[in-house]
Amino acid sequence: MANCIECGADMPAEAKFCSSCGAQAGMKKDVYQVSAEGLVGKVKEVINDARVKRIIIKDDKGKVLLSIPVTWGAAGTVAVLALAPWLAALGVIAGIVTKCTVEVEKTD
């Protein structure tokens, strides 16, 4: 038996998704506390890991400000043009918050 990373519910070892909340099994979550100045840099840093599937930006109260799905192409790289709008949005978020949380979901 394994536990869900989102809700903590017990899941059978062969399950692909949690039956309670629908979260994908086999994912790991890293959480980083960053200042507004370090937000874009941290996202650029974690996006280089091929195991990353989603980046979630939350404010200091835990409200989700931005959820970025990360899709890797056949060449093993993230399309930079596809990330440009997300990086622009991060710049706006950095201008209105002082601290935020970066949650990185990645495969084991």
C-alpha positions in Angstrom: 0.0 0.0 0.0 1.2 3.5 -0.8 -0.2 6.9 0.3 -1.4 9.6 -1.9 0.8 12.7 -2.0 -2.2 15.0 -2.1 -4.7 13.7 0.4 -2.8 10.9 2.2 -5.3 8.2 1.4 -4.2 4.6 1.1 -3.8 3.4 -2.5 -3.1 -0.1 -3.8 0.5 -0.5 -5.1 -0.7 -1.0 -8.7 -3.1 2.1 -8.7 -2.3 4.8 -11.3 -4.6 7.4 -9.7 -5.9 8.1 -6.1 -9.5 7.0 -5.8 -10.1 9.8 -3.2 -8.8 12.9 -4.9 -7.7 11.8 -8.4 -4.0 12.6 -8.0 -1.6 10.7 -10.2 0.3 7.9 -8.4 4.1 7.7 -8.5 4.5 11.5 -8.2 6.8 13.3 -5.8 6.2 16.8 -4.6 9.0 19.3 -3.8 8.1 22.5 -2.1 10.2 25.7 -2.1 9.6 29.0 -0.3 10.9 31.8 -2.4 10.9 35.6 -2.4 9.4 37.5 -5.3 12.9 38.3 -6.7 13.8 34.6 -6.8 10.6 33.3 -8.3 11.5 33.4 -12.0 15.0 32.1 -11.3 13.6 29.1 -9.2 11.1 28.2 -11.9 13.9 28.3 -14.6 16.0 26.1 -12.3 13.5 23.4 -11.7 12.2 23.3 -15.2 15.5 21.8 -16.4 14.7 18.5 -14.7 13.1 16.1 -17.2 11.0 14.5 -14.4 9.0 17.7 -13.7 5.4 17.4 -14.8 3.7 20.5 -13.2 4.8 23.6 -11.3 2.3 25.3 -9.0 2.8 28.8 -7.7 1.0 29.7 -4.4 0.8 33.0 -2.5 1.7 33.2 1.2 -1.8 32.2 2.2 -1.8 29.0 0.1 -4.0 30.3 -2.8 -2.9 28.9 -6.2 -1.8 31.8 -8.4 -0.5 29.8 -11.4 -0.3 26.2 -12.4 2.1 25.4 -15.2 2.0 22.0 -16.9 5.4 21.0 -18.2 5.5 18.9 -21.4 8.7 17.5 -22.7 9.1 17.1 -26.4 10.5 14.1 -28.3 13.9 15.8 -28.4 14.0 15.8 -24.6 13.6 19.6 -24.2 10.9 21.9 -23.1 9.8 24.2 -25.9 11.0 27.6 -24.9 8.4 29.4 -27.0 5.6 27.6 -25.1 7.1 28.8 -21.8 7.3 32.4 -22.7 3.8 33.3 -21.7 4.2 31.5 -18.4 7.4 33.3 -17.6 5.7 36.7 -18.4 2.9 35.7 -15.9 5.5 34.9 -13.3 7.0 38.3 -13.7 3.5 39.9 -13.0 3.0 37.6 -10.0 6.5 38.6 -8.6 5.4 42.2 -8.8 2.4 41.7 -6.6 3.5 39.2 -3.9 6.4 39.3 -1.5 6.7 35.6 -0.7 5.4 32.6 -2.5 5.6 28.8 -2.6 6.7 26.9 -5.6 5.4 23.3 -5.6 7.1 21.0 -8.1 5.4 17.7 -9.1 7.7 15.2 -10.6 7.9 11.5 -11.3 9.9 9.2 -9.1 
